[in-house]
């Protein structure tokens, strides 16, 4: 579960820019490595950073529909792997 919301993370990163990450981490009561991770997310994803766990980062190039389709493709690939395993299992059973 995510303990810190996007607004807190954004403010913590902004504060770390002003006073440095070590001081900001101490003042906020956040582990230094966590704050550094948030800073890295901001560098990599800009405004799309800190959106929460379990969700893909939205880039400026991708629409919501494209992200939805990518998620669906992943689910279909997993289902396909399950079906392939089942087919192998039953095919092995028929050879006996």
GUZAKOL-908655 format. One record per atom (N, C-alpha, C, O): x, y, z; residue in one letter; atom name. Coordinates in pm, whole numbers, padded with zeros to 5 digits, always signed. Each point is the difference from the previous one (the first is absolute). Layout:
N
+--------+--------+--------+---------+-------+
:      x :      y :      z : residuo : atomo :
+--------+--------+--------+---------+-------+
:      X :      Y :      Z :       A :    CA :
...
+--------+--------+--------+---------+-------+
END
This chain:
96
+--------+--------+--------+---------+-------+
:      x :      y :      z : residuo : atomo :
+--------+--------+--------+---------+-------+
: +00085 : -00118 : +00000 :       X :     N :
: -00085 : +00118 : +00000 :       X :    CA :
: +00089 : +00124 : +00000 :       X :     C :
: +00105 : +00004 : +00065 :       X :     O :
: -00148 : +00095 : -00137 :       X :     N :
: +00079 : +00122 : -00014 :       X :    CA :
: -00033 : +00096 : +00113 :       X :     C :
: -00114 : +00045 : +00013 :       X :     O :
: +00214 : -00015 : +00068 :       X :     N :
: -00020 : +00082 : +00119 :       X :    CA :
: -00003 : +00149 : -00029 :       X :     C :
: -00062 : +00077 : +00075 :       X :     O :
: +00126 : -00036 : -00182 :       X :     N :
: +00010 : +00143 : -00032 :       X :    CA :
: -00076 : +00029 : -00129 :       X :     C :
: +00012 : -00074 : -00098 :       X :     O :
: -00090 : +00182 : +00097 :       X :     N :
: -00073 : +00035 : -00120 :       X :    CA :
: +00087 : +00083 : -00095 :       X :     C :
: +00110 : +00043 : +00036 :       X :     O :
: -00161 : -00022 : -00157 :       X :     N :
: +00074 : +00073 : -00103 :       X :    CA :
: +00039 : +00140 : +00045 :       X :     C :
: +00113 : +00044 : -00024 :       X :     O :
: -00205 : +00026 : +00089 :       X :     N :
: +00029 : +00138 : +00043 :       X :    CA :
: +00117 : +00003 : +00098 :       X :     C :
: +00086 : +00088 : -00009 :       X :     O :
: -00083 : -00182 : +00103 :       X :     N :
: +00110 : -00005 : +00098 :       X :    CA :
: +00132 : -00027 : -00071 :       X :     C :
: +00100 : +00066 : +00027 :       X :     O :
: -00101 : -00163 : -00118 :       X :     N :
: +00124 : -00034 : -00071 :       X :    CA :
: +00050 : +00118 : -00083 :       X :     C :
: +00119 : +00030 : -00001 :       X :     O :
: -00212 : +00035 : -00069 :       X :     N :
: +00040 : +00117 : -00081 :       X :    CA :
: +00061 : +00109 : +00087 :       X :     C :
: +00101 : +00060 : -00037 :       X :     O :
: -00163 : -00035 : +00151 :       X :     N :
: +00050 : +00104 : +00091 :       X :    CA :
: +00135 : -00041 : +00059 :       X :     C :
: +00089 : +00084 : +00015 :       X :     O :
: -00074 : -00211 : +00018 :       X :     N :
: +00127 : -00048 : +00056 :       X :    CA :
: +00113 : +00014 : -00102 :       X :     C :
: +00111 : +00040 : +00035 :       X :     O :
: -00140 : -00071 : -00160 :       X :     N :
: +00102 : +00013 : -00105 :       X :    CA :
: +00035 : +00147 : -00021 :       X :     C :
: +00117 : +00034 : -00015 :       X :     O :
: -00218 : +00052 : +00015 :       X :     N :
: +00026 : +00144 : -00015 :       X :    CA :
: +00086 : +00051 : +00116 :       X :     C :
: +00094 : +00076 : -00020 :       X :     O :
: -00129 : -00120 : +00141 :       X :     N :
: +00077 : +00041 : +00118 :       X :    CA :
: +00144 : -00049 : -00009 :       X :     C :
: +00093 : +00072 : +00038 :       X :     O :
: -00074 : -00195 : -00088 :       X :     N :
: +00135 : -00054 : -00011 :       X :    CA :
: +00083 : +00077 : -00102 :       X :     C :
: +00122 : +00008 : +00012 :       X :     O :
: -00188 : +00050 : -00111 :       X :     N :
: +00071 : +00085 : -00096 :       X :    CA :
: +00052 : +00126 : +00068 :       X :     C :
: +00108 : +00049 : -00031 :       X :     O :
: -00187 : +00002 : +00124 :       X :     N :
: +00036 : +00125 : +00067 :       X :    CA :
: +00105 : -00018 : +00109 :       X :     C :
: +00097 : +00076 : +00006 :       X :     O :
: -00116 : -00176 : +00081 :       X :     N :
: +00091 : -00014 : +00115 :       X :    CA :
: +00089 : -00123 : -00005 :       X :     C :
: +00083 : -00020 : +00089 :       X :     O :
: -00100 : -00061 : -00190 :       X :     N :
: +00079 : -00122 : -00014 :       X :    CA :
: -00077 : -00121 : +00048 :       X :     C :
: -00082 : +00009 : +00092 :       X :     O :
: +00108 : -00122 : -00154 :       X :     N :
: -00078 : -00120 : +00031 :       X :    CA :
: +00019 : -00052 : +00142 :       X :     C :
: -00096 : -00049 : +00061 :       X :     O :
: +00216 : +00057 : -00007 :       X :     N :
: +00023 : -00053 : +00136 :       X :    CA :
: -00077 : +00081 : +00104 :       X :     C :
: -00065 : -00057 : +00088 :       X :     O :
: +00073 : +00190 : -00097 :       X :     N :
: -00071 : +00085 : +00095 :       X :    CA :
: -00151 : -00016 : -00015 :       X :     C :
: -00073 : -00007 : +00100 :       X :     O :
: +00026 : +00002 : -00224 :       X :     N :
: -00144 : -00015 : -00024 :       X :    CA :
: -00050 : -00133 : +00057 :       X :     C :
: -00106 : -00005 : +00061 :       X :     O :
: +00181 : -00101 : -00082 :       X :     N :
: -00039 : -00132 : +00052 :       X :    CA :
: -00008 : +00003 : +00152 :       X :     C :
: -00094 : -00054 : +00059 :       X :     O :
: +00192 : +00116 : +00005 :       X :     N :
: +00000 : +00010 : +00146 :       X :    CA :
: -00121 : +00080 : +00049 :       X :     C :
: -00070 : -00043 : +00092 :       X :     O :
: +00046 : +00159 : -00152 :       X :     N :
: -00109 : +00086 : +00045 :       X :    CA :
: -00137 : -00063 : -00022 :       X :     C :
: -00092 : +00022 : +00080 :       X :     O :
: +00078 : -00098 : -00186 :       X :     N :
: -00129 : -00060 : -00032 :       X :    CA :
: -00020 : -00137 : +00066 :       X :     C :
: -00111 : -00053 : +00002 :       X :     O :
: +00219 : -00003 : +00052 :       X :     N :
: -00010 : -00132 : +00061 :       X :    CA :
: -00015 : -00111 : -00102 :       X :     C :
: -00066 : -00101 : +00024 :       X :     O :
: +00129 : +00121 : -00138 :       X :     N :
: -00006 : -00096 : -00110 :       X :    CA :
: +00140 : -00057 : -00019 :       X :     C :
: +00099 : +00071 : +00014 :       X :     O :
: -00091 : -00198 : -00045 :       X :     N :
: +00131 : -00061 : -00027 :       X :    CA :
: +00065 : +00069 : -00121 :       X :     C :
: -00066 : +00032 : -00099 :       X :     O :
: +00196 : -00011 : +00111 :       X :     N :
: +00074 : +00068 : -00107 :       X :    CA :
: -00015 : -00073 : -00133 :       X :     C :
: -00020 : +00063 : -00104 :       X :     O :
: +00030 : -00196 : +00106 :       X :     N :
: -00007 : -00077 : -00124 :       X :    CA :
: -00138 : +00015 : -00066 :       X :     C :
: -00011 : -00002 : -00123 :       X :     O :
: -00095 : +00018 : +00205 :       X :     N :
: -00134 : +00020 : -00056 :       X :    CA :
: -00008 : +00134 : -00074 :       X :     C :
: -00051 : +00008 : -00111 :       X :     O :
: +00103 : +00094 : +00174 :       X :     N :
: -00002 : +00133 : -00061 :       X :    CA :
: +00082 : +00000 : -00129 :       X :     C :
: -00040 : +00061 : -00099 :       X :     O :
: +00152 : -00129 : +00100 :       X :     N :
: +00082 : -00009 : -00121 :       X :    CA :
: -00077 : -00073 : -00110 :       X :     C :
: +00011 : +00036 : -00117 :       X :     O :
: -00086 : -00138 : +00153 :       X :     N :
: -00083 : -00072 : -00098 :       X :    CA :
: -00105 : +00091 : -00061 :       X :     C :
: -00025 : -00005 : -00121 :       X :     O :
: -00037 : +00089 : +00205 :       X :     N :
: -00100 : +00094 : -00051 :       X :    CA :
: +00063 : +00100 : -00095 :       X :     C :
: -00058 : +00037 : -00102 :       X :     O :
: +00180 : +00007 : +00138 :       X :     N :
: +00070 : +00094 : -00087 :       X :    CA :
: +00030 : -00065 : -00136 :       X :     C :
: -00012 : +00064 : -00105 :       X :     O :
: +00050 : -00190 : +00109 :       X :     N :
: +00030 : -00072 : -00125 :       X :    CA :
: -00127 : -00016 : -00083 :       X :     C :
: +00003 : +00015 : -00122 :       X :     O :
: -00116 : -00046 : +00187 :       X :     N :
: -00127 : -00011 : -00072 :       X :    CA :
: -00034 : +00132 : -00069 :       X :     C :
: -00045 : +00001 : -00115 :       X :     O :
: +00067 : +00109 : +00185 :       X :     N :
: -00029 : +00130 : -00060 :       X :    CA :
: +00088 : +00024 : -00122 :       X :     C :
: -00047 : +00052 : -00101 :       X :     O :
: +00173 : -00090 : +00111 :       X :     N :
: +00091 : +00017 : -00112 :       X :    CA :
: -00044 : -00083 : -00120 :       X :     C :
: +00001 : +00048 : -00114 :       X :     O :
: -00041 : -00172 : +00140 :       X :     N :
: -00039 : -00089 : -00109 :       X :    CA :
: -00138 : +00031 : -00057 :       X :     C :
: -00020 : -00012 : -00121 :       X :     O :
: -00076 : +00052 : +00206 :       X :     N :
: -00139 : +00008 : -00043 :       X :    CA :
: -00061 : +00140 : +00009 :       X :     C :
: -00115 : +00019 : -00039 :       X :     O :
: +00189 : +00077 : +00088 :       X :     N :
: -00051 : +00137 : +00007 :       X :    CA :
: -00130 : +00010 : +00079 :       X :     C :
: -00008 : -00049 : +00113 :       X :     O :
: -00093 : +00111 : -00173 :       X :     N :
: -00129 : +00019 : +00068 :       X :    CA :
: -00074 : -00131 : +00024 :       X :     C :
: -00091 : -00005 : +00083 :       X :     O :
: +00128 : -00100 : -00155 :       X :     N :
: -00065 : -00129 : +00017 :       X :    CA :
: +00057 : -00080 : +00116 :       X :     C :
: -00043 : -00114 : +00023 :       X :     O :
: +00138 : +00170 : +00050 :       X :     N :
: +00062 : -00072 : +00111 :       X :    CA :
: -00093 : -00007 : +00120 :       X :     C :
: -00092 : +00081 : +00014 :       X :     O :
: +00117 : -00177 : +00073 :       X :     N :
: -00069 : -00015 : +00128 :       X :    CA :
: -00149 : -00026 : -00016 :       X :     C :
: -00080 : +00049 : +00080 :       X :     O :
: +00041 : -00125 : -00181 :       X :     N :
: -00143 : -00022 : -00021 :       X :    CA :
: -00054 : -00116 : +00081 :       X :     C :
: -00121 : -00022 : +00002 :       X :     O :
: +00205 : -00052 : +00065 :       X :     N :
: -00047 : -00111 : +00081 :       X :    CA :
: +00052 : -00133 : -00051 :       X :     C :
: +00044 : -00011 : -00115 :       X :     O :
: -00049 : -00087 : +00200 :       X :     N :
: +00052 : -00130 : -00038 :       X :    CA :
: -00101 : -00076 : -00085 :       X :     C :
: -00121 : +00017 : +00016 :       X :     O :
: +00173 : -00100 : -00104 :       X :     N :
: -00086 : -00085 : -00080 :       X :    CA :
: -00055 : +00063 : -00126 :       X :     C :
: -00074 : -00066 : -00074 :       X :     O :
: +00107 : +00188 : +00047 :       X :     N :
: -00048 : +00066 : -00121 :       X :    CA :
: +00118 : +00036 : -00088 :       X :     C :
: +00107 : +00036 : +00048 :       X :     O :
: -00129 : -00047 : -00175 :       X :     N :
: +00105 : +00036 : -00096 :       X :    CA :
: +00016 : +00151 : -00006 :       X :     C :
: -00097 : +00073 : +00021 :       X :     O :
: +00216 : -00027 : -00048 :       X :     N :
: +00024 : +00142 : -00017 :       X :    CA :
: -00052 : +00044 : -00136 :       X :     C :
: +00030 : -00063 : -00102 :       X :     O :
: -00105 : +00166 : +00101 :       X :     N :
: -00054 : +00054 : -00125 :       X :    CA :
: +00100 : +00099 : -00057 :       X :     C :
: +00039 : +00095 : +00067 :       X :     O :
: +00000 : -00117 : -00189 :       X :     N :
: +00089 : +00096 : -00063 :       X :    CA :
: -00084 : +00094 : -00085 :       X :     C :
: -00119 : -00024 : -00024 :       X :     O :
: +00180 : +00127 : -00020 :       X :     N :
: -00073 : +00099 : -00081 :       X :    CA :
: -00042 : -00061 : -00133 :       X :     C :
: -00094 : +00047 : -00063 :       X :     O :
: +00164 : -00153 : +00019 :       X :     N :
: -00028 : -00061 : -00129 :       X :    CA :
: -00115 : -00100 : +00004 :       X :     C :
: -00060 : -00029 : -00103 :       X :     O :
: +00027 : -00023 : +00221 :       X :     N :
: -00101 : -00104 : +00010 :       X :    CA :
: -00133 : +00056 : +00049 :       X :     C :
: -00006 : +00079 : +00094 :       X :     O :
: -00099 : -00122 : -00160 :       X :     N :
: -00133 : +00038 : +00044 :       X :    CA :
: -00049 : -00102 : +00102 :       X :     C :
: +00060 : -00106 : +00017 :       X :     O :
: -00168 : +00138 : +00051 :       X :     N :
: -00057 : -00093 : +00097 :       X :    CA :
: -00040 : -00129 : -00069 :       X :     C :
: +00013 : -00108 : +00059 :       X :     O :
: -00060 : +00116 : -00180 :       X :     N :
: -00042 : -00119 : -00076 :       X :    CA :
: +00120 : -00090 : -00030 :       X :     C :
: -00009 : -00122 : +00010 :       X :     O :
: +00121 : +00182 : -00046 :       X :     N :
: +00121 : -00079 : -00028 :       X :    CA :
: +00048 : -00072 : +00126 :       X :     C :
: +00041 : -00115 : -00006 :       X :     O :
: -00046 : +00182 : +00119 :       X :     N :
: +00040 : -00062 : +00126 :       X :    CA :
: -00095 : -00116 : +00033 :       X :     C :
: +00044 : -00106 : +00044 :       X :     O :
: -00173 : +00128 : -00066 :       X :     N :
: -00100 : -00104 : +00025 :       X :    CA :
: +00025 : -00121 : -00091 :       X :     C :
: -00009 : -00115 : +00045 :       X :     O :
: +00040 : +00140 : -00171 :       X :     N :
: +00026 : -00108 : -00094 :       X :    CA :
: +00126 : -00077 : +00036 :       X :     C :
: +00004 : -00122 : -00014 :       X :     O :
: +00100 : +00191 : +00061 :       X :     N :
: +00122 : -00069 : +00042 :       X :    CA :
: -00027 : -00091 : +00119 :       X :     C :
: +00054 : -00110 : +00008 :       X :     O :
: -00138 : +00155 : +00083 :       X :     N :
: -00037 : -00081 : +00115 :       X :    CA :
: -00076 : -00124 : -00046 :       X :     C :
: +00025 : -00111 : +00047 :       X :     O :
: -00117 : +00130 : -00141 :       X :     N :
: -00078 : -00112 : -00053 :       X :    CA :
: +00090 : -00100 : -00073 :       X :     C :
: -00020 : -00121 : +00012 :       X :     O :
: +00117 : +00170 : -00086 :       X :     N :
: +00095 : -00088 : -00069 :       X :    CA :
: +00075 : -00086 : +00101 :       X :     C :
: +00018 : -00120 : -00022 :       X :     O :
: +00025 : +00180 : +00131 :       X :     N :
: +00070 : -00076 : +00103 :       X :    CA :
: -00087 : -00110 : +00060 :       X :     C :
: +00047 : -00111 : +00021 :       X :     O :
: -00174 : +00144 : +00005 :       X :     N :
: -00092 : -00100 : +00054 :       X :    CA :
: -00022 : -00114 : -00100 :       X :     C :
: -00004 : -00116 : +00040 :       X :     O :
: -00010 : +00150 : -00168 :       X :     N :
: -00020 : -00102 : -00103 :       X :    CA :
: +00123 : -00089 : -00017 :       X :     C :
: -00013 : -00120 : -00023 :       X :     O :
: +00130 : +00179 : +00035 :       X :     N :
: +00123 : -00081 : -00009 :       X :    CA :
: +00009 : -00099 : +00115 :       X :     C :
: +00039 : -00115 : -00020 :       X :     O :
: -00076 : +00159 : +00142 :       X :     N :
: +00001 : -00091 : +00115 :       X :    CA :
: -00101 : -00112 : -00021 :       X :     C :
: +00029 : -00116 : +00030 :       X :     O :
: -00147 : +00150 : -00080 :       X :     N :
: -00102 : -00102 : -00026 :       X :    CA :
: +00047 : -00098 : -00107 :       X :     C :
: -00025 : -00120 : +00011 :       X :     O :
: +00093 : +00170 : -00112 :       X :     N :
: +00054 : -00085 : -00106 :       X :    CA :
: +00102 : -00098 : +00056 :       X :     C :
: +00002 : -00117 : -00039 :       X :     O :
: +00084 : +00163 : +00129 :       X :     N :
: +00100 : -00089 : +00062 :       X :    CA :
: -00068 : -00110 : +00081 :       X :     C :
: +00044 : -00115 : -00003 :       X :     O :
: -00149 : +00149 : +00073 :       X :     N :
: -00075 : -00099 : +00078 :       X :    CA :
: -00059 : -00105 : -00094 :       X :     C :
: +00007 : -00120 : +00028 :       X :     O :
: -00065 : +00165 : -00140 :       X :     N :
: -00059 : -00094 : -00096 :       X :    CA :
: +00106 : -00089 : -00064 :       X :     C :
: -00024 : -00118 : -00023 :       X :     O :
: +00141 : +00173 : -00005 :       X :     N :
: +00108 : -00081 : -00056 :       X :    CA :
: +00043 : -00108 : +00099 :       X :     C :
: +00021 : -00115 : -00039 :       X :     O :
: -00009 : +00151 : +00167 :       X :     N :
: +00036 : -00098 : +00102 :       X :    CA :
: -00105 : -00109 : +00011 :       X :     C :
: +00033 : -00118 : +00012 :       X :     O :
: -00161 : +00157 : -00016 :       X :     N :
: -00109 : -00097 : +00009 :       X :    CA :
: +00001 : -00093 : -00121 :       X :     C :
: -00020 : -00121 : +00014 :       X :     O :
: +00044 : +00176 : -00132 :       X :     N :
: +00006 : -00081 : -00122 :       X :    CA :
: +00112 : -00102 : +00010 :       X :     C :
: -00018 : -00117 : -00036 :       X :     O :
: +00134 : +00161 : +00086 :       X :     N :
: +00112 : -00092 : +00018 :       X :    CA :
: -00033 : -00111 : +00099 :       X :     C :
: +00037 : -00115 : -00020 :       X :     O :
: -00105 : +00151 : +00126 :       X :     N :
: -00038 : -00098 : +00102 :       X :    CA :
: -00092 : -00106 : -00058 :       X :     C :
: +00021 : -00119 : +00020 :       X :     O :
: -00125 : +00163 : -00093 :       X :     N :
: -00097 : -00094 : -00056 :       X :    CA :
: +00059 : -00081 : -00115 :       X :     C :
: -00033 : -00117 : -00016 :       X :     O :
: +00119 : +00178 : -00065 :       X :     N :
: +00065 : -00072 : -00110 :       X :    CA :
: +00090 : -00110 : +00054 :       X :     C :
: +00006 : -00109 : -00057 :       X :     O :
: +00063 : +00135 : +00166 :       X :     N :
: +00085 : -00098 : +00063 :       X :    CA :
: -00084 : -00118 : +00053 :       X :     C :
: +00040 : -00116 : -00010 :       X :     O :
: -00155 : +00149 : +00064 :       X :     N :
: -00090 : -00100 : +00055 :       X :    CA :
: -00057 : -00090 : -00111 :       X :     C :
: -00022 : -00119 : +00025 :       X :     O :
: -00002 : +00170 : -00145 :       X :     N :
: -00058 : -00077 : -00112 :       X :    CA :
: +00101 : -00098 : -00057 :       X :     C :
: -00039 : -00103 : -00055 :       X :     O :
: +00169 : +00131 : +00067 :       X :     N :
: +00104 : -00086 : -00059 :       X :    CA :
: +00013 : -00132 : +00074 :       X :     C :
: +00055 : -00096 : -00053 :       X :     O :
: -00105 : +00091 : +00176 :       X :     N :
: +00016 : -00123 : +00080 :       X :    CA :
: -00088 : -00109 : -00046 :       X :     C :
: +00001 : -00109 : +00057 :       X :     O :
+--------+--------+--------+---------+-------+
END
